[in-house]
C-alpha cells in the first residue's frame, strides 16, 4: 500500500539527532540543492511520528534557505530500531568512508542491543535477522550503496585494533582509509603485518643469546707468527675469517721484508694471494671469508688493487664472491685537489661454495622506534603490488645494525675510522701505537651473519686484535696471527680486558642463567 504524502510546516519539523551525528550538511551542498528545488520539491522527506526527519535533512535545510513554509513528507511508523531506519532510508546517499564508518557504528551497535530482534519494513518493520547471514552482511544490506559485509568486517576489525594501541604507536589506519590513502583491505594487511612483526619481536626477545653460555676457559689464542702456514689449525676448523691485510705501499709496521712494499702491484697481489691460500684449508665448507682492502693511487691513477685481488682469488684460488659491503666512513681524511674525498672502503664476502654457506639473517630490535607507515619504493604496497597509495610498514627491527653506532644498514656499514679504537687501546696500554687499527664495529656484521655463538673466528692479520675483541663480545672463540711481537702483546692485553668485561657483565645480568 502506497504511503500517504502529507504537507508539514517547516516550523514543526526537526533534524533527528542521530542523523546529525552521522551525516554532514555542508553549506555548498545546501545551496546547490536549493537551486535544483526552485521549481519545486521532487521527492518527499521521511519523518517519524514526532516529526523528526529520518531522511531528507538536506532538503529541509534547502527549503529553509528558499523561505518555504512547508515540505511534503511521508511518516515512517515502523517500530524497529530508529538508528537502523535512518541509515536504511539514506542507503542511496553518496557516502565517503567517514560516513560509512559512522553508519556502521550505529547499525552494529543497534544489533548488539536488540540481540537479533526482528522487524520488517514491508510490513512496517525491518527484519534484521533475515537480511544476511552475518551481522556485517545484515548491516551492509541496511546501509546499501554497494557496501559489502567483508568491507565492514575489515573496517570494524582495524578500527578496534588501531584504537587499542597507545597513542604514540597508533598507525591511524582508519584516518588513512577516510582520507583515501589506503583501502580497507590494505588497512587490514598493514594491521596483520604489524601484528606479525610484534609476534616476531617477542619471539626474538625470548631467544636472546646469552654470551655466558658460550665463553669457555680459553676463548682465544694469539700466535706471534706468520699466517702463511697456519700449522696450529686443523683442516676445516674455522667458521669465519675476517681480516684487513697490509695495503699496498701505505704503511710500515716495523717488520722485516714487510708485505705491501713490493716493487710492483702485481708482485704484491701475487704474494698476498699466495699468503691467503691456507685460509681456504682451515675454513669450514660452509664458512665465510671477509676481506677488507683499500685502493692505492700511483702516478695519479687508481690501481684497482681490491678488485684485482678478489678477481685473482676467485679465478686462481677457487673462491666465490657473494657480496660487497661498503664501509662508509663519516670522518674520512681529505684528498688532494682534483679528486673527491675517498669516503669508503669495501669488505668482500667470499665463500667456498656459493650454494652452501651458513648465513644468519639476524635481527636486532630497536625498541626506541614504533612501527610506522612510510612511502614504499616504486609505489609498492604492503602486499607487494603497485598501487597509487604506495604505503608500507617500516620494520620494527633494524637489519645489520652496528651494535656500537645503532645504525640502520643493508650492505653499507657507516661509521668513523679506527681512531676511537686507538684511544681504547691506549687506555689499556699508554704506549700502544698501531698505525692502522680496525674500527671496532666493522667485524660485527660478518660475525653475526656468518657464525654462531661458540664458533671459531680467525684473523690472519690480527694486528691489535680488534676482530678478536668483537668475536669474544659476541660469544665466539678467536684465533689470531700477528708477526709483530708488540702488537701480539697488546692484543693479548686487550682480549684479557674484554674477557674481564664479559665476566663482569655476566655476573650482573645472568645470575640466574643455567
C-alpha positions in Angstrom: 0.0 0.0 0.0 1.3 3.4 -1.0 2.3 5.7 1.8 0.3 8.9 2.2 2.2 12.1 1.5 1.5 14.9 4.0 2.3 18.6 3.9 4.2 19.5 7.1 5.1 23.0 8.2 8.8 23.6 8.3 8.4 25.1 11.8 7.1 21.8 13.0 10.0 19.7 11.6 13.2 18.7 13.5 16.5 17.3 12.3 17.0 13.9 14.1 20.0 13.8 16.5 21.2 10.5 15.1 21.2 12.0 11.5 23.2 15.0 12.6 25.7 12.7 14.3 26.2 10.6 11.1 25.8 13.0 8.2 27.3 16.3 7.4 25.4 19.1 5.7 27.8 21.5 4.1 26.7 24.9 3.1 27.7 24.5 -0.5 25.6 21.3 -0.7 22.6 23.1 0.7 22.9 25.9 -1.8 23.4 23.5 -4.7 20.3 21.5 -3.8 18.3 24.7 -3.2 19.0 25.8 -6.8 17.5 22.5 -8.1 14.5 22.8 -5.8 13.5 26.3 -7.1 10.9 24.6 -9.3 9.5 22.5 -6.5 10.1 19.5 -4.3 10.9 16.4 -6.3 10.7 13.8 -3.5 9.0 13.8 -0.1 11.1 13.6 3.1 10.7 10.8 5.6 9.8 11.6 9.2 8.7 9.7 12.3 5.6 10.3 14.4 7.4 13.1 16.3 8.1 15.0 13.1 11.8 14.2 13.4 13.4 13.8 9.9 14.7 10.3 9.2 15.7 11.1 5.6 15.7 14.5 3.8 17.6 16.8 6.2 19.4 18.4 3.2 16.1 19.1 1.5 14.8 20.6 4.8 17.8 22.9 5.0 17.4 23.9 1.3 13.7 24.6 1.8 14.5 26.9 4.8 17.1 28.7 2.6 14.4 29.2 -0.1 12.0 30.5 2.6 9.4 27.8 2.1 6.6 27.4 4.5 6.2 23.6 4.3 7.5 20.3 2.8 5.9 17.1 1.6 6.6 14.2 3.9 5.9 10.5 4.5 5.6 9.3 8.0 7.5 6.1 8.8 5.5 4.3 11.5 7.9 1.3 11.8 8.7 0.1 15.3 12.2 -1.2 14.6 15.3 0.5 15.8 15.3 4.1 14.7 19.1 4.3 14.0 18.8 1.4 11.5 15.8 3.0 9.9 17.6 6.3 9.4 20.6 4.5 7.8 18.2 2.4 5.7 16.4 5.5 4.4 19.7 7.0 3.4 21.1 3.9 1.7 21.2 5.6 -1.7 23.1 8.6 -0.4 26.7 9.1 -1.8 29.0 8.2 1.1 32.6 8.5 1.9 34.3 6.2 4.4 33.8 8.7 7.2 30.0 8.3 6.8 30.2 4.6 6.2 32.1 4.1 9.5 29.6 6.2 11.4 26.7 4.3 9.9 28.4 1.0 10.7 28.8 2.1 14.3 25.2 2.9 14.9 23.8 -0.2 13.0 26.2 -2.7 14.6 25.5 -1.1 18.0 21.8 -1.4 17.4 22.1 -5.1 16.5 24.0 -5.8 19.7 21.3 -4.1 21.8 18.5 -5.9 20.0 20.3 -9.3 20.1 18.5 -10.4 17.0 15.2 -8.7 17.5 13.2 -8.7 14.2 11.2 -6.1 12.2 10.1 -5.9 8.6 10.0 -2.7 6.5 7.5 -4.1 4.1 5.0 -4.7 7.0 6.1 -1.6 9.0 9.1 -3.5 10.4 12.7 -4.0 9.4 13.8 -7.7 9.5 17.4 -7.6 10.7 17.7 -11.4 11.2 16.8 -12.3 7.6 18.7 -9.8 5.6 22.0 -11.7 5.5 24.0 -14.5 7.1 26.3 -12.4 9.3 25.8 -9.2 11.3 28.1 -7.5 8.9 26.1 -8.6 5.9 22.9 -7.5 7.6 24.5 -4.1 8.3 25.7 -3.8 4.7 22.2 -4.6 3.4 20.8 -1.8 5.6 23.5 0.7 4.6 23.3 -0.1 0.8 25.4 2.0 -1.6 27.3 -1.2 -2.7 28.9 -1.7 0.7 29.9 -5.3 1.4 29.8 -7.2 4.6 33.5 -8.1 4.2 34.4 -4.4 3.9 32.5 -3.6 7.1 34.2 -6.5 8.9 37.6 -5.2 7.9 36.8 -1.7 8.9 35.5 -2.7 12.3 38.4 -5.1 12.9 41.0 -2.4 12.0 39.2 0.3 14.0 39.0 -1.7 17.2 42.7 -2.9 16.9 44.2 0.5 16.0 42.3 2.3 18.7 43.7 -0.2 21.3 47.3 0.9 20.6 49.0 3.5 22.7 48.7 7.0 21.1 52.4 7.1 20.2 52.2 3.7 18.4 48.9 4.1 16.6 49.2 3.8 12.8 45.9 5.8 12.4 44.8 3.4 9.7 41.2 4.5 9.8 42.2 8.1 9.2 44.1 7.0 6.1 41.1 5.0 4.9 38.9 8.0 5.3 41.5 10.2 3.5 41.6 7.6 0.7 45.3 7.0 1.2 44.7 3.3 1.5 41.7 0.9 1.0 40.1 -1.2 3.8 41.8 -4.3 2.5 45.2 -2.5 2.6 44.5 -1.4 6.1 43.8 -4.9 7.2 47.0 -6.2 5.5 49.0 -3.5 7.3 47.4 -4.4 10.6 48.2 -8.1 10.1 51.8 -7.3 9.2 52.2 -5.2 12.3 50.8 -8.0 14.5 53.2 -10.5 12.8 56.1 -8.1 13.5 55.2 -7.8 17.1 55.0 -11.6 17.5 58.4 -11.9 15.8 59.8 -9.2 18.1 58.6 -11.1 21.2 59.9 -14.4 19.9 63.3 -12.8 19.3 63.3 -11.3 22.8 62.7 -14.7 24.3 65.6 -16.3 22.3 68.3 -13.8 23.0 71.8 -15.2 23.0 73.5 -15.3 26.4 77.2 -14.9 26.0 78.0 -16.7 29.2 76.8 -20.0 27.8 79.4 -19.9 25.1 82.5 -18.3 26.5 84.9 -21.1 27.6 88.1 -21.1 29.7 90.4 -20.5 26.7 88.3 -18.4 24.3 91.2 -17.0 22.3 94.7 -17.7 21.0 97.2 -15.2 19.6 100.1 -16.7 17.6 103.1 -14.4 17.2 103.9 -15.8 13.8 103.1 -15.6 10.1 99.7 -16.9 8.9 101.1 -18.1 5.6 101.2 -21.6 7.0 98.8 -22.0 10.0 100.0 -25.4 11.1 98.4 -24.9 14.5 94.9 -25.1 12.9 93.2 -28.2 11.7 91.6 -28.5 8.3 88.1 -27.0 8.2 88.2 -25.9 11.9 87.3 -22.2 11.4 83.8 -20.9 10.7 84.5 -17.3 9.8 87.6 -15.4 8.7 87.8 -11.6 8.9 90.9 -9.7 8.0 92.3 -6.5 6.7 95.8 -7.3 5.3 98.5 -4.7 4.7 97.5 -2.3 2.0 99.9 -1.7 -1.0 102.5 0.9 -0.3 100.6 2.7 2.5 102.2 2.0 5.9 105.3 0.5 7.5 104.7 -1.7 10.5 108.3 -2.3 11.6 108.6 -5.9 10.3 111.3 -7.4 8.2 110.5 -7.9 4.4 107.2 -6.4 5.1 104.2 -7.2 2.9 102.8 -4.3 1.0 106.1 -2.8 -0.2 106.8 -4.9 -3.2 108.2 -3.2 -6.2 105.0 -3.6 -8.3 101.4 -4.1 -7.5 101.5 -7.4 -9.5 104.1 -8.7 -7.1 102.1 -7.6 -4.1 98.9 -9.3 -5.4 100.8 -12.5 -6.2 102.4 -12.6 -2.7 99.2 -11.7 -0.8 97.0 -14.2 -2.7 99.5 -17.0 -2.1 99.8 -16.0 1.6 96.0 -16.3 1.9 95.9 -19.8 0.4 96.0 -21.5 3.8 92.8 -19.7 4.8 90.9 -21.9 2.4 92.3 -25.1 4.1 91.3 -24.1 7.6 87.9 -22.7 6.7 84.8 -25.0 7.0 83.0 -25.9 3.8 80.0 -23.6 4.9 82.3 -20.9 6.3 82.8 -17.3 5.1 85.9 -15.2 4.4 85.5 -11.4 4.8 88.4 -9.4 3.2 88.8 -5.6 3.8 91.1 -3.8 1.3 91.7 -0.2 0.3 92.9 1.0 -3.1 96.1 2.9 -4.0 96.8 5.9 -6.2 100.1 5.8 -8.0 101.2 8.4 -10.5 97.7 9.9 -10.4 95.9 6.7 -11.2 93.8 4.3 -9.1 95.4 0.9 -9.3 92.2 -1.0 -8.5 94.1 -3.2 -6.0 91.0 -4.6 -4.2 89.2 -5.6 -7.4 92.3 -7.2 -8.9 92.9 -9.1 -5.7 89.4 -10.5 -5.5 89.4 -11.5 -9.2 92.7 -13.3 -8.6 91.3 -15.1 -5.5 88.2 -16.2 -7.4 89.8 -17.1 -10.8 93.0 -18.7 -9.5 92.3 -20.0 -6.0 88.6 -21.1 -6.3 86.9 -18.5 -4.1 83.4 -17.2 -4.9 82.3 -13.6 -4.3 78.7 -13.3 -3.0 78.6 -9.8 -1.6 80.4 -6.5 -1.5 79.9 -4.5 1.7 80.6 -0.8 1.6 82.3 0.7 4.7 81.3 4.3 4.5 83.5 6.5 6.7 81.9 9.6 8.2 85.2 11.2 9.1 87.2 10.4 6.0 90.5 12.2 5.5 90.5 14.8 2.6 92.4 14.0 -0.5 94.5 16.4 -2.7 92.9 18.7 -5.2 91.4 17.2 -8.3 89.8 14.2 -6.6 86.7 13.6 -4.5 87.4 12.7 -0.9 87.8 8.9 -0.5 85.0 8.2 1.9 84.6 4.4 1.7 86.4 1.0 1.5 85.0 -2.4 0.6 84.6 -5.6 2.6 84.4 -8.6 0.3 82.4 -11.7 1.3 84.0 -14.8 -0.1 82.9 -18.4 0.2 84.0 -21.9 -0.9 80.5 -22.9 -2.2 78.1 -20.1 -3.3 75.2 -22.5 -2.9 76.0 -23.8 0.5 77.3 -21.5 3.2 76.0 -20.6 6.6 74.1 -17.3 6.8 72.2 -16.0 9.8 69.6 -13.4 8.8 69.8 -11.9 12.2 67.6 -9.1 13.7 68.4 -6.6 16.3 65.3 -4.9 17.6 65.2 -1.2 18.1 62.6 -0.7 20.8 63.0 3.1 20.8 61.1 3.3 17.5 57.5 2.5 16.8 56.4 0.8 13.6 55.1 3.4 11.2 53.8 3.8 7.7 56.2 5.1 5.0 56.1 5.7 1.3 57.1 2.4 -0.4 59.7 2.4 -3.2 58.1 2.4 -6.6 54.7 2.8 -5.1 54.5 -0.7 -3.8 52.0 -1.6 -1.1 52.4 -3.9 1.9 51.3 -6.8 -0.3 54.0 -6.1 -2.9 51.5 -4.8 -5.5 52.0 -1.5 -7.2 49.3 1.0 -6.1 48.8 4.7 -6.0 48.9 4.9 -2.3 52.3 3.2 -2.1 52.3 2.9 1.7 54.0 0.1 3.7 55.2 -0.6 7.2 58.6 0.2 8.5 60.3 -2.7 10.1 60.1 -2.9 13.9 63.7 -4.0 13.8 67.0 -2.8 12.3 68.8 -5.2 9.9 72.6 -5.4 10.2 72.6 -2.8 13.0 76.0 -2.0 14.2 75.9 -2.6 18.0 78.0 0.5 18.8 76.6 3.1 16.3 73.0 1.9 16.4 72.7 2.4 12.7 70.4 1.1 10.1 72.2 -0.5 7.2 71.8 -3.2 4.5 75.1 -3.7 2.6 76.6 -0.4 3.9 78.3 0.0 7.2 78.6 3.6 8.4 80.9 4.9 11.0 84.2 6.7 11.8 87.7 5.3 11.1 89.6 3.4 13.8 90.6 6.5 15.9 88.2 5.5 18.7 89.7 2.0 18.8 93.2 3.6 19.1 92.0 5.6 22.2 90.6 2.4 23.8 93.9 0.6 23.3 95.8 3.4 24.9 93.5 3.2 27.9 94.9 -0.3 28.3 98.5 0.5 27.4 99.5 4.2 27.2 102.4 3.1 24.9 100.0 1.5 22.4 100.8 2.7 18.9 99.2 0.9 15.9 99.1 3.0 12.8 96.1 1.2 11.2 93.7 -0.2 13.8 90.4 -1.7 12.5 87.3 0.2 13.5 85.7 -1.9 16.4 82.3 -2.0 14.7 83.5 -3.3 11.4 83.6 -7.1 12.2 80.1 -7.1 13.8 78.1 -7.8 10.6 80.4 -10.6 9.4 80.4 -12.3 12.8 76.7 -12.1 13.3 75.7 -13.2 9.8 78.3 -15.9 9.2 78.8 -17.6 12.5 77.0 -19.0 15.6 77.9 -18.4 19.3 80.8 -20.8 20.2 82.2 -20.9 16.6 85.8 -20.1 15.9 86.7 -16.8 14.2 90.1 -16.2 12.6 92.0 -13.1 11.7 95.3 -14.0 9.8 96.5 -10.4 10.1 95.3 -9.9 13.7 97.1 -6.6 14.4 95.8 -5.1 17.7 93.1 -7.9 17.9 90.0 -5.9 17.1 88.3 -8.8 15.4 89.1 -10.9 18.4 87.6 -8.4 20.9 84.3 -8.3 18.9 84.3 -12.1 18.5 84.6 -12.6 22.2 81.9 -9.9 23.0 79.6 -11.8 20.6 80.2 -15.2 22.3 82.6 -16.6 19.7 86.1 -18.0 20.1 89.1 -16.4 18.4 92.5 -17.2 16.9 94.8 -14.6 15.5 98.1 -14.5 13.8 100.4 -11.5 14.2 104.1 -11.3 13.4 104.8 -8.1 15.3 105.5 -9.1 18.9 104.4 -5.7 20.3 101.1 -5.9 18.5 100.6 -9.5 19.6 101.3 -8.5 23.2 98.9 -5.5 23.0 96.1 -7.7 21.6 96.5 -10.2 24.4 96.2 -7.4 27.0 93.1 -6.1 25.2 91.5 -9.6 24.9 92.1 -10.3 28.6 90.4 -7.0 29.3 87.5 -8.0 27.1 87.1 -11.3 29.0 87.0 -9.3 32.3 84.3 -7.1 30.9 82.3 -10.1 29.7 82.6 -11.8 33.1 81.5 -8.7 34.9 78.5 -8.3 32.6 77.6 -12.0 33.0 77.8 -11.6 36.8 75.4 -8.7 36.9 73.0 -9.8 34.2 72.9 -13.6 34.1 72.9 -14.6 37.8 70.0 -17.0 37.2 71.3 -18.4 34.0 71.8 -22.2 33.9 
